[in-house]
Structures are given as structure tokens and as C-alpha cells.
Amino acid sequence: MNVLILFTNRNFALNIMRCLADKGIRCHLFGPSGAWEVQLSKYCCGFMACPGKSFAECSPGLIETINQYCSRQNISCIIPAEVITTVFLSQVRERLLPQIKTVAVSEVDTLKVLDNKWEFACLLKKHGLPQPQIFLAENMEQFEAITLPFPRVVKPLSGGGRWAAGGDIGTYVRKNMTDYLTCAQDGKAFPLIVQEFIPGVDIGLNIFAMRGRIVAWTMQKLVKDGLLEFFHSSQLLELGDRLVSEIKFEGLANLDLRIDERDNSLKFIECNPRCWGSLRASMWNGVNFPLIAVNAALGQDASKIASQNIVYVQPSRVLGRLFKGDITALKGLPETTRKDICQIVSDPLSCLYSIYRDMLHNRIHGR
């Protein structure tokens, strides 16, 4: 089977490609030129370059190019990697050739609401779903007028922006008024959202849904830096079901929540209506989301997937330590992480280029 991956984020594309290639699917990619770790991968069976703004522009010429490539390469299904390509696929799927299937994706308006942190908060309020107190600040006057106690959480409406140096809510925390005002002092950051800080633990609910029903899921929490632990919570699944059902969501998404240590309640933080960074961790946990999405698009049942509740160490942490000569990084690694590392290093050109790119980035930024 041949699958076309639409992407702008090379790491997401690699994750999807490795999940699909693990099951023998031939992966073709359509994305920006210069994504060498993708193009050099042994799993890349074909690559078509796309200018960076093409997905947003959604031109008829781009759609025709995709149709021609899919026809020539016998592509069975198309899967998007991130929000911009998911929105694009939602917009153009009716204009693709009839024989080309696409993975389930929601309507454009739904995707844009979920990707906007303020609109997502308004959606949660409308449906009575739990979340922290949240305010929208469109200028410095509104920003200064917010009366939440410290610490506060400050974020851009979409994406991570300058605050996304790490992966958890702690990245965005402002501990005092000076720290708080400094993060927006140039006035270029607005609009921003300001959230109540919830003391507790970050958790994620990863889902694939069809016609407003979750058909596959995993649940994970960050135990410590680089270490994920999968678990099961009926309460968490019930909250996810309520949200997905209310908005009739379709496709892949990662829901970020927080366990409030004060009363053990769950609160939604934000939604990423796309593939996510720890996608391969879910694969090793028994739930291969890209494969499930592709198989569902081709009419196969996706409702009997078993989550194994493993502990998983992110390979980037291990490989970084090994590259510095620290062989103790291999001590006590879960078997699933060892297998994941073997898959990565067995793709040598892609792996080496990724290391080179990271070294160059760290040198430029003095790290």
C-alpha cells in the first residue's frame, strides 16, 4: 500500500512515516524542500517539494499536482501531519480523485476552534467541561487588569510561540508581576490568554475519532523529564467522549489536561487537533494511530485496539546522552524504548542528519 503524508513539520512527518513503515506501508511525502532528514530516510519512497505557504493558499494548481502524483504513484490514502495540512485536507478532500481516500478529518471551522486556545476555552464553557479560569488579553491594558493570583499561565492563542521551550505547562508559568509584565512588554505578543495555574500533573489523552465517537485512545503522563507513563482512567475517557460527541470531532488529536492535586479533579488545558510529538510512544504502547487512521479510511475496523500501559523513555534523551559518551543512558531502559531506538538508528542517513541539525542549532544559539 502507498500512502501520501502531507507535512510542514519534519519531526511529525518522520514519526508518521516510521509508524506506517513498521507495518510495511510505502510512504510518500509532500512538504517543504530542505527537509533532508525526511528525504534521506530509508522509509521515504517518494518526495514532492511544496512551497511553504502552499497549504494555506490552497490553490487549484496544488490540488491538481497532488492528484497527478497520487495517480502516478498509486496512492491509496492521504494523511496530514499538523494543523495546517489537516485544515488543507479538510478543505480539498472533495476535489481529490475518487480513488484517493483520506483519513478522517473534522470540518475546517471545528479544527480552527480547537487550535485556538481562547475559542477552545469558550467551547469548553459552552458544554460545561472543566478547565482553569481563563482570560483573553488583546492589549497591555487588559493584560494588566487581570486579577488572577500568581503564578499565572500565559500563552499565545495558537501554537507555542516564544514560550514553547519545553513540553509542559511549566514552560508558560509567570511567577510574579515583574515576570508577568516582562513577557508582554514589547506589545507584539498580543492577543494572549492568561490561565489560572493548576498545581498538579500534566496528562494527555491521545485519540482517533470517527463521526463524533472515540474509537482508539491512549493516556499518558510525564513522570519526569523524558519519561512517559501510560495509564487508564475511566473519568478521563468519559470527559474525552463528551467533548468529541458534542462537537462531532473526527480525526487524530492530543488533548492536554491537568490533574489538580488539590482535589484530584481533571481540567482541560488545550487541544492539538493533529498528530503529536510522542506518537511513536503510543505505537509501542500498542496503539498505532497513523495505521489505525489509514485502515479506517480504507474501510477496516479500528475499534479493537489494546493499550498496554507501558513506561516509555523518549529516545531523543537517550541518544543525546549516548552521543556525549554516556553509556549509562542504556541502563534500565524499557524494551519498547530499545526497539524504538533500534528503528531510529537503523535509518542512518536520517538519524545522522537530525544529529547534525541539532548540533548546528545548539552552536548557533550558544548551547
RAHU-V466730 format. One record per backbone hydrogen bond with DSSP energy under -1.0 kcal/mol. CO is the residue of the C=O (numbers start at 1). NH is the residue of the N-H. If there is no record, write none. Layout:
co: (CO & CO)
nh: (NH & NH)
This chain:
co: (1 & 2 & 2 & 3 & 4 & 5 & 6 & 9 & 10 & 11 & 12 & 13 & 14 & 15 & 16 & 17 & 18 & 20 & 20 & 21 & 26 & 27 & 28 & 29 & 30 & 31 & 34 & 35 & 35 & 36 & 41 & 46 & 48 & 51 & 53 & 54 & 59 & 60 & 61 & 62 & 63 & 64 & 65 & 66 & 67 & 68 & 69 & 70 & 76 & 77 & 78 & 79 & 82 & 83 & 84 & 85 & 86 & 87 & 88 & 89 & 92 & 97 & 101 & 107 & 108 & 109 & 110 & 111 & 116 & 117 & 118 & 119 & 120 & 121 & 122 & 123 & 124 & 125 & 130 & 133 & 135 & 137 & 139 & 140 & 141 & 152 & 153 & 155 & 157 & 160 & 161 & 163 & 168 & 169 & 170 & 172 & 174 & 176 & 177 & 178 & 179 & 181 & 182 & 184 & 192 & 193 & 194 & 195 & 199 & 201 & 202 & 203 & 204 & 205 & 206 & 207 & 208 & 208 & 209 & 213 & 216 & 218 & 219 & 220 & 221 & 224 & 226 & 227 & 227 & 228 & 229 & 233 & 234 & 235 & 236 & 237 & 238 & 239 & 240 & 241 & 242 & 243 & 244 & 249 & 251 & 253 & 254 & 255 & 256 & 256 & 257 & 258 & 259 & 260 & 265 & 267 & 270 & 272 & 272 & 276 & 278 & 279 & 280 & 281 & 282 & 283 & 285 & 287 & 288 & 289 & 290 & 291 & 292 & 293 & 294 & 295 & 296 & 310 & 312 & 314 & 314 & 315 & 316 & 317 & 318 & 319 & 321 & 322 & 325 & 326 & 327 & 328 & 330 & 334 & 335 & 336 & 337 & 338 & 339 & 340 & 341 & 342 & 344 & 347 & 348 & 349 & 350 & 351 & 352 & 353 & 354 & 355 & 356 & 357 & 358 & 359 & 360 & 361 & 362 & 363)
nh: (26 & 76 & 77 & 28 & 79 & 30 & 81 & 13 & 14 & 15 & 16 & 17 & 18 & 19 & 20 & 21 & 22 & 23 & 25 & 24 & 3 & 45 & 5 & 48 & 7 & 50 & 36 & 38 & 39 & 40 & 44 & 29 & 31 & 54 & 57 & 58 & 63 & 64 & 65 & 66 & 67 & 68 & 69 & 70 & 71 & 72 & 73 & 75 & 101 & 4 & 103 & 6 & 86 & 87 & 88 & 89 & 90 & 91 & 92 & 93 & 95 & 100 & 78 & 111 & 112 & 113 & 114 & 115 & 120 & 121 & 122 & 123 & 124 & 125 & 126 & 127 & 129 & 128 & 268 & 196 & 194 & 192 & 143 & 144 & 145 & 174 & 195 & 193 & 117 & 163 & 164 & 165 & 171 & 172 & 173 & 154 & 152 & 180 & 181 & 182 & 183 & 184 & 185 & 187 & 137 & 155 & 135 & 153 & 261 & 259 & 222 & 257 & 220 & 255 & 218 & 253 & 215 & 216 & 251 & 210 & 208 & 206 & 231 & 204 & 229 & 227 & 314 & 223 & 224 & 312 & 221 & 237 & 238 & 239 & 240 & 241 & 242 & 243 & 244 & 245 & 246 & 247 & 249 & 212 & 209 & 207 & 272 & 205 & 269 & 270 & 203 & 267 & 201 & 264 & 260 & 258 & 256 & 254 & 274 & 279 & 282 & 283 & 284 & 285 & 287 & 286 & 308 & 289 & 292 & 293 & 294 & 295 & 296 & 297 & 298 & 300 & 299 & 230 & 228 & 317 & 318 & 319 & 320 & 321 & 322 & 323 & 326 & 325 & 327 & 329 & 330 & 331 & 333 & 338 & 339 & 340 & 341 & 342 & 343 & 344 & 345 & 346 & 347 & 351 & 352 & 353 & 354 & 355 & 356 & 357 & 358 & 359 & 360 & 361 & 362 & 363 & 364 & 365 & 367 & 366)
